[in-house]
């Protein structure tokens, strides 16, 4: 059975919106510190990411630089040297990539109780480096296509 995604954010649940914020924040921190998402989620850890998820509506109302600086300091995240493959004209915003990650996580497992475990599974998987290649078009693809690639373990 093919999974479908409702594109209307007006119908999106609070849990999905909170997941979107956490995914966007992880992307923001990864860009700011020049690290891979795997390093960021491992450094922050499940306990802290769970807290961020549960308090996302509070954190979302704060300045993202302030929130990210606090997380970077608390998690002892060091400046890395991960160079993204990018073409500035095509580079999606951290919000756009956060939405892509959130959609993929929900398609992989739409059990709200498992969102954080699935976030770790997806953010540490092979597909993230392909989505980080902004010179390709993978991040522009239909969410169902990205999900099928993830499920198959390769770009189709």
C-alpha positions as a LaTeX table, in Angstrom:
\begin{tabular}{lrrr}
\hline
Residue & $x$ (\AA) & $y$ (\AA) & $z$ (\AA) \\
\hline
Unk1 & 0.00 & 0.00 & 0.00 \\
Unk2 & 1.52 & 3.30 & $-1.08$ \\
Unk3 & 1.77 & 5.93 & 1.62 \\
Unk4 & 0.46 & 9.37 & 0.82 \\
Unk5 & 1.24 & 12.69 & 2.40 \\
Unk6 & $-1.26$ & 15.48 & 2.98 \\
Unk7 & 0.43 & 18.67 & 1.88 \\
Unk8 & $-1.88$ & 21.00 & 3.73 \\
Unk9 & $-0.13$ & 22.23 & 6.87 \\
Unk10 & $-3.47$ & 23.51 & 8.17 \\
Unk11 & $-4.51$ & 19.90 & 8.71 \\
Unk12 & $-1.19$ & 18.93 & 10.26 \\
Unk13 & $-1.28$ & 17.68 & 13.82 \\
Unk14 & 0.63 & 19.36 & 16.63 \\
Unk15 & 2.89 & 16.30 & 16.84 \\
Unk16 & 3.84 & 16.50 & 13.16 \\
Unk17 & 4.43 & 20.24 & 13.44 \\
Unk18 & 6.64 & 19.67 & 16.50 \\
Unk19 & 8.54 & 16.98 & 14.59 \\
Unk20 & 8.99 & 19.43 & 11.70 \\
Unk21 & 10.46 & 22.01 & 14.08 \\
Unk22 & 12.91 & 19.52 & 15.62 \\
Unk23 & 14.03 & 18.31 & 12.17 \\
Unk24 & 14.53 & 21.92 & 11.02 \\
Unk25 & 16.48 & 22.72 & 14.19 \\
Unk26 & 18.77 & 19.72 & 13.62 \\
Unk27 & 19.37 & 20.89 & 10.04 \\
Unk28 & 20.06 & 24.42 & 11.29 \\
Unk29 & 22.58 & 23.20 & 13.86 \\
Unk30 & 24.25 & 20.93 & 11.30 \\
Unk31 & 24.70 & 23.84 & 8.89 \\
Unk32 & 25.83 & 26.22 & 11.63 \\
Unk33 & 28.48 & 23.79 & 12.95 \\
Unk34 & 29.37 & 22.21 & 9.57 \\
Unk35 & 28.57 & 18.70 & 10.75 \\
Unk36 & 26.59 & 15.76 & 9.39 \\
Unk37 & 23.12 & 15.17 & 10.79 \\
Unk38 & 24.24 & 11.82 & 12.21 \\
Unk39 & 26.85 & 13.57 & 14.36 \\
Unk40 & 24.31 & 16.18 & 15.50 \\
Unk41 & 21.58 & 13.74 & 16.56 \\
Unk42 & 24.13 & 11.50 & 18.29 \\
Unk43 & 25.69 & 14.48 & 20.09 \\
Unk44 & 22.34 & 15.86 & 21.24 \\
Unk45 & 21.03 & 12.41 & 22.16 \\
Unk46 & 17.55 & 10.93 & 22.37 \\
Unk47 & 16.77 & 12.35 & 25.79 \\
Unk48 & 17.43 & 15.96 & 24.76 \\
Unk49 & 15.76 & 15.53 & 21.35 \\
Unk50 & 12.72 & 14.08 & 23.10 \\
Unk51 & 12.66 & 17.15 & 25.36 \\
Unk52 & 12.98 & 19.45 & 22.33 \\
Unk53 & 10.10 & 17.61 & 20.69 \\
Unk54 & 7.87 & 17.81 & 23.76 \\
Unk55 & 8.60 & 21.54 & 24.20 \\
Unk56 & 8.77 & 22.41 & 20.49 \\
Unk57 & 5.93 & 24.91 & 20.69 \\
Unk58 & 7.91 & 26.84 & 23.36 \\
Unk59 & 11.25 & 26.63 & 21.52 \\
Unk60 & 9.58 & 27.52 & 18.24 \\
Unk61 & 8.58 & 30.90 & 19.64 \\
Unk62 & 12.20 & 31.73 & 20.56 \\
Unk63 & 15.00 & 32.93 & 18.32 \\
Unk64 & 16.45 & 29.90 & 16.51 \\
Unk65 & 20.01 & 31.23 & 16.91 \\
Unk66 & 19.55 & 31.41 & 20.67 \\
Unk67 & 18.02 & 27.93 & 20.87 \\
Unk68 & 20.69 & 26.42 & 18.62 \\
Unk69 & 23.54 & 28.10 & 20.54 \\
Unk70 & 22.21 & 26.66 & 23.81 \\
Unk71 & 21.95 & 23.17 & 22.32 \\
Unk72 & 25.41 & 23.40 & 20.75 \\
Unk73 & 26.91 & 24.39 & 24.08 \\
Unk74 & 24.93 & 21.89 & 26.20 \\
Unk75 & 25.72 & 19.06 & 23.77 \\
Unk76 & 29.37 & 20.07 & 23.37 \\
Unk77 & 29.05 & 20.13 & 19.58 \\
Unk78 & 32.34 & 21.10 & 17.97 \\
Unk79 & 32.82 & 22.93 & 14.69 \\
Unk80 & 33.21 & 20.37 & 11.94 \\
Unk81 & 34.40 & 20.48 & 8.36 \\
Unk82 & 31.52 & 18.82 & 6.54 \\
Unk83 & 31.28 & 20.58 & 3.22 \\
Unk84 & 27.83 & 20.36 & 1.73 \\
Unk85 & 27.59 & 19.76 & $-1.97$ \\
Unk86 & 25.73 & 22.85 & $-2.93$ \\
Unk87 & 24.71 & 25.19 & $-5.59$ \\
Unk88 & 23.57 & 28.35 & $-3.81$ \\
Unk89 & 20.80 & 28.90 & $-6.34$ \\
Unk90 & 19.31 & 25.49 & $-5.54$ \\
Unk91 & 20.08 & 25.37 & $-1.81$ \\
Unk92 & 16.91 & 24.73 & 0.17 \\
Unk93 & 16.36 & 26.49 & 3.47 \\
Unk94 & 16.71 & 24.61 & 6.73 \\
Unk95 & 12.91 & 24.87 & 7.05 \\
Unk96 & 12.44 & 23.23 & 3.64 \\
Unk97 & 14.75 & 20.36 & 4.54 \\
Unk98 & 13.12 & 20.06 & 7.95 \\
Unk99 & 9.81 & 19.51 & 6.16 \\
Unk100 & 11.37 & 16.85 & 3.91 \\
Unk101 & 12.80 & 15.00 & 6.92 \\
Unk102 & 9.53 & 15.27 & 8.83 \\
Unk103 & 7.56 & 13.86 & 5.90 \\
Unk104 & 9.98 & 10.99 & 5.46 \\
Unk105 & 9.93 & 10.14 & 9.18 \\
Unk106 & 6.12 & 10.09 & 9.20 \\
Unk107 & 6.03 & 7.94 & 6.07 \\
Unk108 & 8.50 & 5.48 & 7.59 \\
Unk109 & 6.51 & 5.23 & 10.83 \\
Unk110 & 3.41 & 7.31 & 11.53 \\
Unk111 & 3.20 & 6.18 & 15.16 \\
Unk112 & 3.60 & 9.39 & 17.17 \\
Unk113 & 5.07 & 7.41 & 20.06 \\
Unk114 & 7.90 & 6.34 & 17.75 \\
Unk115 & 8.69 & 9.67 & 16.07 \\
Unk116 & 11.97 & 10.20 & 17.95 \\
Unk117 & 13.22 & 6.64 & 17.36 \\
Unk118 & 12.30 & 6.97 & 13.69 \\
Unk119 & 13.97 & 10.40 & 13.56 \\
Unk120 & 17.22 & 8.76 & 14.70 \\
Unk121 & 16.79 & 5.94 & 12.18 \\
Unk122 & 16.22 & 8.34 & 9.28 \\
Unk123 & 18.72 & 11.07 & 10.26 \\
Unk124 & 21.54 & 8.52 & 10.59 \\
Unk125 & 20.69 & 6.69 & 7.35 \\
Unk126 & 22.33 & 6.69 & 3.95 \\
Unk127 & 19.65 & 8.89 & 2.34 \\
Unk128 & 20.59 & 12.02 & 4.31 \\
Unk129 & 23.89 & 12.50 & 2.45 \\
Unk130 & 21.99 & 12.20 & $-0.83$ \\
Unk131 & 19.51 & 14.84 & 0.33 \\
Unk132 & 22.51 & 17.00 & 1.35 \\
Unk133 & 23.74 & 16.99 & $-2.25$ \\
Unk134 & 22.03 & 20.18 & $-3.35$ \\
Unk135 & 23.40 & 19.80 & $-6.87$ \\
Unk136 & 21.11 & 16.81 & $-7.31$ \\
Unk137 & 17.36 & 17.07 & $-7.33$ \\
Unk138 & 16.51 & 14.44 & $-4.71$ \\
Unk139 & 15.26 & 16.94 & $-2.16$ \\
Unk140 & 12.89 & 18.36 & $-4.81$ \\
Unk141 & 11.38 & 14.97 & $-5.53$ \\
Unk142 & 7.93 & 13.85 & $-4.51$ \\
Unk143 & 7.86 & 12.68 & $-0.85$ \\
Unk144 & 6.60 & 9.27 & $-2.01$ \\
Unk145 & 9.63 & 8.86 & $-4.27$ \\
Unk146 & 12.03 & 9.79 & $-1.45$ \\
Unk147 & 10.25 & 7.29 & 0.80 \\
Unk148 & 10.49 & 4.52 & $-1.82$ \\
Unk149 & 14.22 & 5.20 & $-2.26$ \\
Unk150 & 14.67 & 5.05 & 1.50 \\
Unk151 & 12.69 & 1.83 & 1.74 \\
Unk152 & 14.67 & 0.21 & $-1.11$ \\
Unk153 & 18.02 & 1.40 & 0.25 \\
Unk154 & 19.03 & 3.11 & $-2.99$ \\
Unk155 & 18.16 & 5.90 & $-5.39$ \\
Unk156 & 15.64 & 4.44 & $-7.83$ \\
\hline
\end{tabular}
